[in-house]
């Protein structure tokens, strides 16, 4: 197997699932610390925002050819994710206990997007050179791939995996926090 294919398989079958598993562990930690009673809806919405900030570039990279536009979207999403992650911990730390398990989950949730981005840059090095040399002509639109990375069946399986491991749990967290907020708004903190 050539290196290019091997790196894509590491992205698809190691890094992407690990990111989902780390997200699930993080959700379990939030639930254990009763996030709805401590840092509440504001922090829960930050978690959802970070998931979306990484999820959108993942879908784009699976469905479209990597060009300058896609790299710019990925870089922007990563920078925004890092900003929200910093804000999240700064907001949550004085309001609730962050366990060692949650710190470990955060290590993966923060580093895996960077590693995935780095691998995408390495795999698509000629596009990186176009990006930094401002050779953007013809590379500023989304161009679908003929076959999604991982084949036709990968994306539905991955989306189902992430739906069960991350989307549904974080939706539950948002709803739990919203219910608690609505029930207790107006009460002194």
N, CA and C atoms as an extended XYZ file, in Angstrom:
567
Properties=species:S:1:pos:R:3:atomname:S:1:resname:S:1:resid:I:1 pbc="F F F"
N         0.858       -1.175        0.000 N   UNK     1
C         0.000        0.000        0.000 CA  UNK     1
C         0.904        1.238        0.000 C   UNK     1
N         0.607        2.198       -0.867 N   UNK     2
C         1.431        3.401       -0.938 CA  UNK     2
C         1.122        4.329        0.234 C   UNK     2
N         2.058        5.194        0.564 N   UNK     3
C         1.959        6.068        1.732 CA  UNK     3
C         0.708        6.943        1.689 C   UNK     3
N         0.390        7.502        0.549 N   UNK     4
C        -0.785        8.351        0.381 CA  UNK     4
C        -2.055        7.621        0.836 C   UNK     4
N        -2.229        6.412        0.364 N   UNK     5
C        -3.404        5.604        0.723 CA  UNK     5
C        -3.375        5.238        2.195 C   UNK     5
N        -2.204        4.902        2.706 N   UNK     6
C        -2.063        4.547        4.116 CA  UNK     6
C        -2.455        5.730        5.012 C   UNK     6
N        -2.010        6.924        4.665 N   UNK     7
C        -2.352        8.105        5.463 CA  UNK     7
C        -3.859        8.371        5.438 C   UNK     7
N        -4.475        8.200        4.288 N   UNK     8
C        -5.936        8.384        4.205 CA  UNK     8
C        -6.650        7.351        5.074 C   UNK     8
N        -6.168        6.111        5.067 N   UNK     9
C        -6.787        5.077        5.918 CA  UNK     9
C        -6.607        5.389        7.399 C   UNK     9
N        -5.466        5.940        7.781 N   UNK    10
C        -5.271        6.333        9.182 CA  UNK    10
C        -6.269        7.421        9.554 C   UNK    10
N        -6.462        8.379        8.663 N   UNK    11
C        -7.465        9.420        8.918 CA  UNK    11
C        -8.862        8.827        9.087 C   UNK    11
N        -9.249        7.977        8.132 N   UNK    12
C       -10.616        7.445        8.115 CA  UNK    12
C       -10.906        6.460        9.235 C   UNK    12
N        -9.949        5.568        9.504 N   UNK    13
C       -10.238        4.434       10.385 CA  UNK    13
C        -9.585        4.515       11.759 C   UNK    13
N        -8.747        5.546       11.976 N   UNK    14
C        -8.143        5.726       13.303 CA  UNK    14
C        -8.529        7.088       13.869 C   UNK    14
N        -8.108        8.169       13.205 N   UNK    15
C        -8.307        9.502       13.770 CA  UNK    15
C        -9.779        9.908       13.844 C   UNK    15
N       -10.545        9.703       12.783 N   UNK    16
C       -11.954       10.108       12.820 CA  UNK    16
C       -12.749        9.338       13.884 C   UNK    16
N       -12.610        8.004       13.974 N   UNK    17
C       -13.320        7.312       15.063 CA  UNK    17
C       -12.825        7.720       16.453 C   UNK    17
N       -11.515        7.937       16.613 N   UNK    18
C       -10.997        8.362       17.917 CA  UNK    18
C       -11.591        9.696       18.336 C   UNK    18
N       -11.775       10.607       17.377 N   UNK    19
C       -12.364       11.899       17.689 CA  UNK    19
C       -13.787       11.706       18.229 C   UNK    19
N       -14.554       10.805       17.627 N   UNK    20
C       -15.899       10.519       18.113 CA  UNK    20
C       -15.898        9.879       19.486 C   UNK    20
N       -14.988        8.943       19.716 N   UNK    21
C       -14.890        8.277       21.024 CA  UNK    21
C       -14.511        9.288       22.097 C   UNK    21
N       -13.554       10.166       21.794 N   UNK    22
C       -13.159       11.196       22.760 CA  UNK    22
C       -14.329       12.126       23.063 C   UNK    22
N       -15.114       12.453       22.049 N   UNK    23
C       -16.293       13.284       22.269 CA  UNK    23
C       -17.300       12.611       23.185 C   UNK    23
N       -17.472       11.296       23.020 N   UNK    24
C       -18.401       10.563       23.874 CA  UNK    24
C       -17.898       10.519       25.321 C   UNK    24
N       -16.608       10.283       25.503 N   UNK    25
C       -16.027       10.279       26.854 CA  UNK    25
C       -16.226       11.654       27.496 C   UNK    25
N       -16.002       12.708       26.721 N   UNK    26
C       -16.191       14.069       27.228 CA  UNK    26
C       -17.647       14.272       27.666 C   UNK    26
N       -18.596       13.822       26.848 N   UNK    27
C       -20.010       13.934       27.209 CA  UNK    27
C       -20.295       13.188       28.516 C   UNK    27
N       -19.730       11.983       28.665 N   UNK    28
C       -19.927       11.213       29.904 CA  UNK    28
C       -19.423       12.003       31.117 C   UNK    28
N       -18.307       12.679       30.949 N   UNK    29
C       -17.762       13.502       32.041 CA  UNK    29
C       -18.679       14.680       32.354 C   UNK    29
N       -19.217       15.304       31.323 N   UNK    30
C       -20.151       16.417       31.550 CA  UNK    30
C       -21.381       15.929       32.316 C   UNK    30
N       -21.847       14.767       31.938 N   UNK    31
C       -23.030       14.206       32.594 CA  UNK    31
C       -22.723       13.883       34.056 C   UNK    31
N       -21.551       13.318       34.299 N   UNK    32
C       -21.159       12.950       35.668 CA  UNK    32
C       -21.021       14.181       36.564 C   UNK    32
N       -20.610       15.304       35.998 N   UNK    33
C       -20.463       16.524       36.804 CA  UNK    33
C       -21.729       17.383       36.796 C   UNK    33
N       -22.803       16.849       36.212 N   UNK    34
C       -24.103       17.524       36.183 CA  UNK    34
C       -23.960       18.944       35.619 C   UNK    34
N       -23.487       18.985       34.390 N   UNK    35
C       -23.226       20.253       33.715 CA  UNK    35
C       -24.433       21.183       33.733 C   UNK    35
N       -25.630       20.611       33.692 N   UNK    36
C       -26.831       21.450       33.674 CA  UNK    36
C       -26.972       22.272       34.946 C   UNK    36
N       -26.385       21.814       36.061 N   UNK    37
C       -26.486       22.518       37.340 CA  UNK    37
C       -25.280       23.404       37.612 C   UNK    37
N       -24.251       23.297       36.801 N   UNK    38
C       -23.021       24.053       37.075 CA  UNK    38
C       -22.793       25.110       35.992 C   UNK    38
N       -22.114       24.742       34.936 N   UNK    39
C       -21.801       25.715       33.884 CA  UNK    39
C       -22.931       25.869       32.883 C   UNK    39
N       -23.828       24.903       32.816 N   UNK    40
C       -25.089       25.036       32.125 CA  UNK    40
C       -25.095       25.120       30.612 C   UNK    40
N       -26.163       25.734       30.118 N   UNK    41
C       -26.460       25.785       28.697 CA  UNK    41
C       -25.351       26.464       27.896 C   UNK    41
N       -24.762       27.514       28.452 N   UNK    42
C       -23.721       28.248       27.724 CA  UNK    42
C       -22.563       27.319       27.361 C   UNK    42
N       -22.093       26.536       28.320 N   UNK    43
C       -20.990       25.622       28.017 CA  UNK    43
C       -21.449       24.513       27.075 C   UNK    43
N       -22.629       23.999       27.287 N   UNK    44
C       -23.126       22.931       26.426 CA  UNK    44
C       -23.203       23.385       24.972 C   UNK    44
N       -23.648       24.613       24.745 N   UNK    45
C       -23.708       25.142       23.379 CA  UNK    45
C       -22.309       25.315       22.786 C   UNK    45
N       -21.329       25.639       23.631 N   UNK    46
C       -19.944       25.710       23.146 CA  UNK    46
C       -19.485       24.341       22.643 C   UNK    46
N       -19.866       23.287       23.352 N   UNK    47
C       -19.488       21.936       22.929 CA  UNK    47
C       -20.085       21.617       21.568 C   UNK    47
N       -21.341       21.966       21.392 N   UNK    48
C       -21.983       21.722       20.102 CA  UNK    48
C       -21.313       22.540       19.001 C   UNK    48
N       -20.981       23.784       19.304 N   UNK    49
C       -20.312       24.634       18.313 CA  UNK    49
C       -18.966       24.015       17.899 C   UNK    49
N       -18.214       23.502       18.863 N   UNK    50
C       -16.920       22.893       18.527 CA  UNK    50
C       -17.097       21.642       17.674 C   UNK    50
N       -18.115       20.848       17.965 N   UNK    51
C       -18.384       19.670       17.145 CA  UNK    51
C       -18.707       20.051       15.714 C   UNK    51
N       -19.501       21.098       15.554 N   UNK    52
C       -19.848       21.573       14.217 CA  UNK    52
C       -18.619       22.139       13.510 C   UNK    52
N       -17.773       22.854       14.269 N   UNK    53
C       -16.581       23.452       13.680 CA  UNK    53
C       -15.616       22.408       13.121 C   UNK    53
N       -15.590       21.237       13.687 N   UNK    54
C       -14.730       20.177       13.154 CA  UNK    54
C       -15.525       19.283       12.201 C   UNK    54
N       -16.794       19.080       12.475 N   UNK    55
C       -17.618       18.194       11.651 CA  UNK    55
C       -17.790       18.677       10.223 C   UNK    55
N       -18.014       19.960       10.044 N   UNK    56
C       -18.217       20.486        8.687 CA  UNK    56
C       -16.987       20.266        7.808 C   UNK    56
N       -15.778       20.618        8.252 N   UNK    57
C       -14.611       20.342        7.400 CA  UNK    57
C       -14.402       18.848        7.129 C   UNK    57
N       -14.750       18.010        8.089 N   UNK    58
C       -14.624       16.563        7.861 CA  UNK    58
C       -15.522       16.151        6.699 C   UNK    58
N       -16.771       16.568        6.725 N   UNK    59
C       -17.710       16.221        5.649 CA  UNK    59
C       -17.224       16.791        4.317 C   UNK    59
N       -16.768       18.034        4.338 N   UNK    60
C       -16.272       18.649        3.104 CA  UNK    60
C       -15.099       17.853        2.541 C   UNK    60
N       -14.170       17.454        3.407 N   UNK    61
C       -12.992       16.699        2.939 CA  UNK    61
C       -13.362       15.310        2.426 C   UNK    61
N       -14.433       14.737        2.957 N   UNK    62
C       -14.855       13.419        2.492 CA  UNK    62
C       -15.572       13.489        1.144 C   UNK    62
N       -16.235       14.600        0.873 N   UNK    63
C       -17.076       14.696       -0.317 CA  UNK    63
C       -16.479       15.504       -1.468 C   UNK    63
N       -15.493       16.354       -1.165 N   UNK    64
C       -14.962       17.247       -2.195 CA  UNK    64
C       -13.451       17.106       -2.344 C   UNK    64
N       -12.973       17.437       -3.537 N   UNK    65
C       -11.533       17.428       -3.799 CA  UNK    65
C       -10.871       18.489       -2.938 C   UNK    65
N        -9.696       18.161       -2.451 N   UNK    66
C        -8.953       19.133       -1.656 CA  UNK    66
C        -8.331       20.151       -2.608 C   UNK    66
N        -8.755       21.397       -2.447 N   UNK    67
C        -8.169       22.487       -3.215 CA  UNK    67
C        -7.927       23.640       -2.248 C   UNK    67
N        -7.557       24.797       -2.757 N   UNK    68
C        -7.253       25.937       -1.896 CA  UNK    68
C        -8.462       26.325       -1.053 C   UNK    68
N        -9.647       26.362       -1.654 N   UNK    69
C       -10.849       26.717       -0.895 CA  UNK    69
C       -11.067       25.765        0.273 C   UNK    69
N       -10.949       24.474        0.024 N   UNK    70
C       -11.157       23.484        1.092 CA  UNK    70
C       -10.098       23.658        2.182 C   UNK    70
N        -8.854       23.873        1.814 N   UNK    71
C        -7.810       24.087        2.823 CA  UNK    71
C        -8.085       25.348        3.640 C   UNK    71
N        -8.515       26.415        2.987 N   UNK    72
C        -8.848       27.640        3.720 CA  UNK    72
C       -10.001       27.405        4.695 C   UNK    72
N       -11.019       26.675        4.265 N   UNK    73
C       -12.139       26.348        5.153 CA  UNK    73
C       -11.666       25.519        6.349 C   UNK    73
N       -10.804       24.547        6.081 N   UNK    74
C       -10.281       23.701        7.161 CA  UNK    74
C        -9.439       24.513        8.145 C   UNK    74
N        -8.582       25.371        7.628 N   UNK    75
C        -7.738       26.201        8.495 CA  UNK    75
C        -8.580       27.160        9.332 C   UNK    75
N        -9.568       27.796        8.711 N   UNK    76
C       -10.456       28.700        9.435 CA  UNK    76
C       -11.221       27.956       10.528 C   UNK    76
N       -11.751       26.786       10.183 N   UNK    77
C       -12.504       25.995       11.167 CA  UNK    77
C       -11.612       25.593       12.329 C   UNK    77
N       -10.364       25.220       12.038 N   UNK    78
C        -9.450       24.826       13.117 CA  UNK    78
C        -9.154       26.004       14.046 C   UNK    78
N        -8.896       27.181       13.485 N   UNK    79
C        -8.615       28.364       14.307 CA  UNK    79
C        -9.828       28.700       15.174 C   UNK    79
N       -11.016       28.686       14.588 N   UNK    80
C       -12.229       28.961       15.360 CA  UNK    80
C       -12.447       27.919       16.452 C   UNK    80
N       -12.195       26.644       16.131 N   UNK    81
C       -12.333       25.567       17.115 CA  UNK    81
C       -11.387       25.805       18.293 C   UNK    81
N       -10.160       26.182       18.010 N   UNK    82
C        -9.193       26.440       19.079 CA  UNK    82
C        -9.643       27.610       19.954 C   UNK    82
N       -10.178       28.654       19.338 N   UNK    83
C       -10.643       29.809       20.104 CA  UNK    83
C       -11.798       29.415       21.028 C   UNK    83
N       -12.761       28.676       20.498 N   UNK    84
C       -13.905       28.257       21.320 CA  UNK    84
C       -13.458       27.269       22.400 C   UNK    84
N       -12.513       26.378       22.084 N   UNK    85
C       -12.011       25.422       23.082 CA  UNK    85
C       -11.363       26.165       24.252 C   UNK    85
N       -10.594       27.197       23.947 N   UNK    86
C        -9.973       27.994       25.012 CA  UNK    86
C       -11.053       28.676       25.854 C   UNK    86
N       -12.021       29.274       25.184 N   UNK    87
C       -13.113       29.956       25.864 CA  UNK    87
C       -13.908       28.972       26.727 C   UNK    87
N       -14.129       27.766       26.218 N   UNK    88
C       -14.878       26.729       26.924 CA  UNK    88
C       -14.220       26.376       28.259 C   UNK    88
N       -12.932       26.078       28.218 N   UNK    89
C       -12.240       25.683       29.457 CA  UNK    89
C       -12.160       26.865       30.417 C   UNK    89
N       -11.907       28.053       29.892 N   UNK    90
C       -11.854       29.261       30.723 CA  UNK    90
C       -13.206       29.485       31.418 C   UNK    90
N       -14.286       29.238       30.704 N   UNK    91
C       -15.631       29.418       31.262 CA  UNK    91
C       -15.964       28.314       32.267 C   UNK    91
N       -15.646       27.057       31.928 N   UNK    92
C       -16.088       25.920       32.744 CA  UNK    92
C       -15.266       25.724       34.017 C   UNK    92
N       -13.970       25.949       33.953 N   UNK    93
C       -13.078       25.605       35.072 CA  UNK    93
C       -13.518       26.180       36.416 C   UNK    93
N       -13.924       27.438       36.502 N   UNK    94
C       -14.342       27.923       37.827 CA  UNK    94
C       -15.755       27.484       38.231 C   UNK    94
N       -16.487       26.865       37.323 N   UNK    95
C       -17.889       26.544       37.594 CA  UNK    95
C       -18.150       25.076       37.919 C   UNK    95
N       -17.246       24.190       37.477 N   UNK    96
C       -17.469       22.765       37.748 CA  UNK    96
C       -16.125       22.034       37.767 C   UNK    96
N       -16.152       20.860       38.355 N   UNK    97
C       -14.955       20.016       38.422 CA  UNK    97
C       -14.661       19.433       37.036 C   UNK    97
N       -13.414       19.541       36.602 N   UNK    98
C       -12.984       18.919       35.359 CA  UNK    98
C       -12.057       17.769       35.747 C   UNK    98
N       -12.564       16.546       35.573 N   UNK    99
C       -11.847       15.351       36.037 CA  UNK    99
C       -10.646       15.040       35.152 C   UNK    99
N        -9.817       14.143       35.626 N   UNK   100
C        -8.664       13.693       34.848 CA  UNK   100
C        -9.121       13.034       33.545 C   UNK   100
N       -10.252       12.316       33.586 N   UNK   101
C       -10.781       11.691       32.372 CA  UNK   101
C       -11.198       12.743       31.356 C   UNK   101
N       -11.824       13.809       31.859 N   UNK   102
C       -12.236       14.876       30.955 CA  UNK   102
C       -11.023       15.597       30.374 C   UNK   102
N        -9.983       15.789       31.197 N   UNK   103
C        -8.757       16.411       30.683 CA  UNK   103
C        -8.137       15.555       29.580 C   UNK   103
N        -8.148       14.238       29.766 N   UNK   104
C        -7.628       13.345       28.729 CA  UNK   104
C        -8.485       13.422       27.460 C   UNK   104
N        -9.800       13.459       27.642 N   UNK   105
C       -10.682       13.585       26.473 CA  UNK   105
C       -10.385       14.889       25.739 C   UNK   105
N       -10.170       15.975       26.492 N   UNK   106
C        -9.851       17.267       25.873 CA  UNK   106
C        -8.535       17.208       25.112 C   UNK   106
N        -7.587       16.423       25.618 N   UNK   107
C        -6.314       16.273       24.914 CA  UNK   107
C        -6.555       15.734       23.510 C   UNK   107
N        -7.375       14.693       23.411 N   UNK   108
C        -7.692       14.114       22.102 CA  UNK   108
C        -8.541       15.060       21.265 C   UNK   108
N        -9.546       15.681       21.887 N   UNK   109
C       -10.449       16.563       21.142 CA  UNK   109
C        -9.725       17.795       20.600 C   UNK   109
N        -8.668       18.211       21.278 N   UNK   110
C        -7.898       19.353       20.809 CA  UNK   110
C        -6.806       18.983       19.827 C   UNK   110
N        -6.194       17.820       20.035 N   UNK   111
C        -5.052       17.456       19.190 CA  UNK   111
C        -5.462       16.740       17.906 C   UNK   111
N        -6.489       15.921       17.941 N   UNK   112
C        -6.871       15.179       16.735 CA  UNK   112
C        -7.236       16.086       15.557 C   UNK   112
N        -7.998       17.176       15.761 N   UNK   113
C        -8.242       18.057       14.608 CA  UNK   113
C        -6.944       18.612       14.014 C   UNK   113
N        -5.984       18.962       14.864 N   UNK   114
C        -4.695       19.447       14.362 CA  UNK   114
C        -3.962       18.357       13.592 C   UNK   114
N        -3.945       17.143       14.134 N   UNK   115
C        -3.272       16.028       13.445 CA  UNK   115
C        -3.954       15.710       12.121 C   UNK   115
N        -5.295       15.737       12.122 N   UNK   116
C        -6.018       15.475       10.877 CA  UNK   116
C        -5.709       16.556        9.850 C   UNK   116
N        -5.699       17.807       10.285 N   UNK   117
C        -5.373       18.904        9.382 CA  UNK   117
C        -3.952       18.750        8.850 C   UNK   117
N        -3.011       18.410        9.725 N   UNK   118
C        -1.623       18.229        9.294 CA  UNK   118
C        -1.506       17.108        8.261 C   UNK   118
N        -2.221       16.020        8.482 N   UNK   119
C        -2.170       14.914        7.510 CA  UNK   119
C        -2.793       15.310        6.177 C   UNK   119
N        -3.873       16.066        6.224 N   UNK   120
C        -4.496       16.541        4.989 CA  UNK   120
C        -3.524       17.441        4.228 C   UNK   120
N        -2.797       18.290        4.964 N   UNK   121
C        -1.810       19.158        4.329 CA  UNK   121
C        -0.688       18.339        3.686 C   UNK   121
N        -0.203       17.327        4.383 N   UNK   122
C         0.875       16.493        3.848 CA  UNK   122
C         0.403       15.725        2.618 C   UNK   122
N        -0.764       15.133        2.717 N   UNK   123
C        -1.303       14.343        1.596 CA  UNK   123
C        -1.504       15.219        0.361 C   UNK   123
N        -1.854       16.472        0.589 N   UNK   124
C        -2.180       17.394       -0.510 CA  UNK   124
C        -1.132       18.507       -0.629 C   UNK   124
N         0.127       18.154       -0.507 N   UNK   125
C         1.201       19.137       -0.472 CA  UNK   125
C         1.206       20.085       -1.685 C   UNK   125
N         0.964       19.615       -2.905 N   UNK   126
C         0.932       20.564       -4.031 CA  UNK   126
C        -0.126       21.662       -3.852 C   UNK   126
N        -1.248       21.325       -3.226 N   UNK   127
C        -2.293       22.330       -2.979 CA  UNK   127
C        -1.819       23.308       -1.904 C   UNK   127
N        -1.089       22.822       -0.917 N   UNK   128
C        -0.527       23.703        0.112 CA  UNK   128
C         0.414       24.723       -0.544 C   UNK   128
N         1.235       24.237       -1.463 N   UNK   129
C         2.138       25.152       -2.173 CA  UNK   129
C         1.352       26.189       -2.961 C   UNK   129
N         0.248       25.771       -3.585 N   UNK   130
C        -0.619       26.722       -4.293 CA  UNK   130
C        -1.205       27.739       -3.316 C   UNK   130
N        -1.599       27.271       -2.134 N   UNK   131
C        -2.187       28.157       -1.127 CA  UNK   131
C        -1.193       29.236       -0.707 C   UNK   131
N         0.009       28.838       -0.339 N   UNK   132
C         0.982       29.802        0.186 CA  UNK   132
C         1.587       30.676       -0.909 C   UNK   132
N         1.530       30.227       -2.150 N   UNK   133
C         2.046       31.046       -3.256 CA  UNK   133
C         0.932       31.853       -3.934 C   UNK   133
N        -0.265       31.803       -3.361 N   UNK   134
C        -1.440       32.524       -3.880 CA  UNK   134
C        -1.783       32.133       -5.314 C   UNK   134
N        -1.508       30.885       -5.649 N   UNK   135
C        -1.898       30.336       -6.946 CA  UNK   135
C        -3.292       29.722       -6.779 C   UNK   135
N        -4.291       30.576       -6.633 N   UNK   136
C        -5.633       30.131       -6.261 CA  UNK   136
C        -6.574       30.006       -7.452 C   UNK   136
N        -6.136       30.397       -8.605 N   UNK   137
C        -7.020       30.397       -9.772 CA  UNK   137
C        -7.562       28.992      -10.038 C   UNK   137
N        -8.866       28.903      -10.176 N   UNK   138
C        -9.526       27.628      -10.443 CA  UNK   138
C        -9.661       26.732       -9.224 C   UNK   138
N        -9.271       27.225       -8.050 N   UNK   139
C        -9.312       26.398       -6.836 CA  UNK   139
C       -10.202       26.999       -5.746 C   UNK   139
N       -11.137       27.830       -6.146 N   UNK   140
C       -11.971       28.487       -5.151 CA  UNK   140
C       -13.436       28.076       -5.269 C   UNK   140
N       -13.653       26.813       -5.615 N   UNK   141
C       -15.018       26.272       -5.621 CA  UNK   141
C       -14.955       24.827       -5.151 C   UNK   141
N       -16.080       24.350       -4.671 N   UNK   142
C       -16.149       22.966       -4.210 CA  UNK   142
C       -16.355       22.050       -5.413 C   UNK   142
N       -15.471       21.066       -5.543 N   UNK   143
C       -15.529       20.117       -6.651 CA  UNK   143
C       -15.754       18.725       -6.046 C   UNK   143
N       -16.907       18.118       -6.285 N   UNK   144
C       -17.176       16.796       -5.702 CA  UNK   144
C       -16.169       15.752       -6.187 C   UNK   144
N       -15.828       14.823       -5.294 N   UNK   145
C       -14.995       13.687       -5.696 CA  UNK   145
C       -15.890       12.685       -6.413 C   UNK   145
N       -15.289       11.882       -7.251 N   UNK   146
C       -16.071       10.866       -7.974 CA  UNK   146
C       -16.645        9.841       -6.997 C   UNK   146
N       -15.800        9.369       -6.105 N   UNK   147
C       -16.209        8.415       -5.070 CA  UNK   147
C       -15.734        8.995       -3.735 C   UNK   147
N       -16.638        9.146       -2.750 N   UNK   148
C       -16.207        9.687       -1.456 CA  UNK   148
C       -15.061        8.861       -0.866 C   UNK   148
N       -14.174        9.545       -0.150 N   UNK   149
C       -13.064        8.839        0.489 CA  UNK   149
C       -13.619        7.733        1.384 C   UNK   149
N       -13.003        6.583        1.321 N   UNK   150
C       -13.478        5.433        2.080 CA  UNK   150
C       -14.501        4.616        1.315 C   UNK   150
N       -14.884        5.084        0.130 N   UNK   151
C       -15.872        4.362       -0.674 CA  UNK   151
C       -17.281        4.841       -0.385 C   UNK   151
N       -18.209        4.311       -1.141 N   UNK   152
C       -19.617        4.713       -1.039 CA  UNK   152
C       -20.212        4.433        0.338 C   UNK   152
N       -19.736        3.404        1.014 N   UNK   153
C       -20.361        2.987        2.277 CA  UNK   153
C       -19.759        3.665        3.503 C   UNK   153
N       -18.579        4.258        3.371 N   UNK   154
C       -17.925        4.824        4.543 CA  UNK   154
C       -18.742        5.943        5.178 C   UNK   154
N       -19.150        6.927        4.384 N   UNK   155
C       -19.823        8.101        4.931 CA  UNK   155
C       -21.107        7.748        5.697 C   UNK   155
N       -22.001        6.915        5.159 N   UNK   156
C       -23.194        6.570        5.958 CA  UNK   156
C       -22.841        5.872        7.274 C   UNK   156
N       -21.843        4.987        7.241 N   UNK   157
C       -21.432        4.309        8.481 CA  UNK   157
C       -20.824        5.299        9.465 C   UNK   157
N       -19.966        6.184        8.956 N   UNK   158
C       -19.322        7.149        9.840 CA  UNK   158
C       -20.350        8.120       10.426 C   UNK   158
N       -21.270        8.597        9.611 N   UNK   159
C       -22.288        9.515       10.113 CA  UNK   159
C       -23.191        8.843       11.144 C   UNK   159
N       -23.501        7.586       10.940 N   UNK   160
C       -24.289        6.846       11.932 CA  UNK   160
C       -23.508        6.700       13.233 C   UNK   160
N       -22.239        6.327       13.118 N   UNK   161
C       -21.348        6.197       14.281 CA  UNK   161
C       -21.309        7.518       15.055 C   UNK   161
N       -21.072        8.631       14.345 N   UNK   162
C       -20.975        9.928       15.010 CA  UNK   162
C       -22.338       10.375       15.537 C   UNK   162
N       -23.399       10.033       14.827 N   UNK   163
C       -24.729       10.383       15.310 CA  UNK   163
C       -25.024        9.739       16.646 C   UNK   163
N       -24.681        8.463       16.754 N   UNK   164
C       -24.938        7.730       17.994 CA  UNK   164
C       -23.988        8.132       19.112 C   UNK   164
N       -22.718        8.359       18.776 N   UNK   165
C       -21.697        8.620       19.792 CA  UNK   165
C       -21.621       10.085       20.202 C   UNK   165
N       -21.958       10.994       19.308 N   UNK   166
C       -21.763       12.415       19.613 CA  UNK   166
C       -23.013       13.270       19.413 C   UNK   166
N       -23.649       13.169       18.266 N   UNK   167
C       -24.760       14.077       17.981 CA  UNK   167
C       -25.896       13.864       18.980 C   UNK   167
N       -26.347       12.629       19.139 N   UNK   168
C       -27.453       12.379       20.086 CA  UNK   168
C       -27.071       12.704       21.525 C   UNK   168
N       -25.895       12.273       22.018 N   UNK   169
C       -25.534       12.648       23.398 CA  UNK   169
C       -25.458       14.164       23.614 C   UNK   169
N       -24.854       14.895       22.673 N   UNK   170
C       -24.746       16.341       22.866 CA  UNK   170
C       -26.086       17.043       22.679 C   UNK   170
N       -26.936       16.514       21.849 N   UNK   171
C       -28.293       17.031       21.753 CA  UNK   171
C       -29.011       16.823       23.088 C   UNK   171
N       -28.843       15.643       23.667 N   UNK   172
C       -29.423       15.360       24.984 CA  UNK   172
C       -28.873       16.334       26.019 C   UNK   172
N       -27.564       16.598       25.963 N   UNK   173
C       -26.946       17.537       26.908 CA  UNK   173
C       -27.536       18.932       26.737 C   UNK   173
N       -27.664       19.375       25.501 N   UNK   174
C       -28.250       20.705       25.248 CA  UNK   174
C       -29.670       20.780       25.789 C   UNK   174
N       -30.462       19.749       25.529 N   UNK   175
C       -31.854       19.750       26.000 CA  UNK   175
C       -31.923       19.690       27.527 C   UNK   175
N       -31.058       18.888       28.125 N   UNK   176
C       -31.022       18.796       29.601 CA  UNK   176
C       -30.659       20.156       30.203 C   UNK   176
N       -29.673       20.814       29.613 N   UNK   177
C       -29.264       22.131       30.104 CA  UNK   177
C       -30.346       23.174       29.857 C   UNK   177
N       -30.999       23.107       28.710 N   UNK   178
C       -32.066       24.054       28.405 CA  UNK   178
C       -33.232       23.882       29.389 C   UNK   178
N       -33.627       22.628       29.645 N   UNK   179
C       -34.719       22.373       30.606 CA  UNK   179
C       -34.357       22.941       31.982 C   UNK   179
N       -33.126       22.698       32.419 N   UNK   180
C       -32.693       23.192       33.726 CA  UNK   180
C       -32.690       24.720       33.742 C   UNK   180
N       -32.203       25.320       32.667 N   UNK   181
C       -32.174       26.780       32.572 CA  UNK   181
C       -33.596       27.357       32.640 C   UNK   181
N       -34.504       26.801       31.858 N   UNK   182
C       -35.884       27.301       31.845 CA  UNK   182
C       -36.570       27.108       33.183 C   UNK   182
N       -36.275       26.016       33.841 N   UNK   183
C       -36.886       25.731       35.139 CA  UNK   183
C       -36.371       26.671       36.216 C   UNK   183
N       -35.090       27.080       36.113 N   UNK   184
C       -34.469       27.844       37.202 CA  UNK   184
C       -34.142       29.285       36.841 C   UNK   184
N       -34.546       29.774       35.668 N   UNK   185
C       -34.218       31.163       35.331 CA  UNK   185
C       -34.936       32.108       36.282 C   UNK   185
N       -34.281       33.159       36.563 N   UNK   186
C       -34.837       34.129       37.506 CA  UNK   186
C       -34.466       33.846       38.942 C   UNK   186
N       -33.970       32.626       39.220 N   UNK   187
C       -33.528       32.310       40.587 CA  UNK   187
C       -32.122       32.848       40.780 C   UNK   187
N       -31.789       33.275       41.994 N   UNK   188
C       -30.414       33.756       42.227 CA  UNK   188
C       -29.405       32.619       42.027 C   UNK   188
N       -28.247       32.973       41.483 N   UNK   189
C       -27.213       31.958       41.200 CA  UNK   189
C       -26.490       31.522       42.430 C   UNK   189
